[in-house]
Amino acid sequence: MPRSTHTFARQTLDAAQVFGSQIAHARRERGWTAEELAERLGVTRRTISNLEHGSPTVSLGVAFEAATLLGISLFGATGPELAQLARHGRDTLALLPSRVRPSKAPVRDDF
């Protein structure tokens, strides 16, 4: 079965490129080969190559785990700060409705 194609927004592609560069930089600073990082993550060497080249199709879990192993902060936070951001996000979501229903009003896009 052929894979479906998806077009990513320019901002998504740019962010993936920046993140990939950070991964490659930190890996090289540590003196790790791509194979060593792949082994530590339990993925293939090709996945590391895709990640470092900014492929937006690498799984989020693999990307975040690589960042964690390499000491790259996520969302400008580390350790306890990141846990606090996660808690804050959950608390904020708890205040919002759990379901969003489509609006019955017609869309007015004739500006």
Stockholm file with secondary structure:
# STOCKHOLM 1.0

chainA/1-111         MPRSTHTFARQTLDAAQVFGSQIAHARRERGWTAEELAERLGVTRRTISNLEHGSPTVSLGVAFEAATLLGISLFGATGPELAQLARHGRDTLALLPSRVRPSKAPVRDDF
#=GR chainA/1-111 SS CCCCCCCCCHHHHHHHHHHHHHHHHHHHHHTCCHHHHHHHHTSCHHHHHHHHTTCTTSCHHHHHHHHHHHTCCBTTBCHHHHHHHHHHHHHHHHTSCSCCCCCCSCCCCCC
#=GC SS_cons         CCCCCCCCCHHHHHHHHHHHHHHHHHHHHHTCCHHHHHHHHTSCHHHHHHHHTTCTTSCHHHHHHHHHHHTCCBTTBCHHHHHHHHHHHHHHHHTSCSCCCCCCSCCCCCC
//
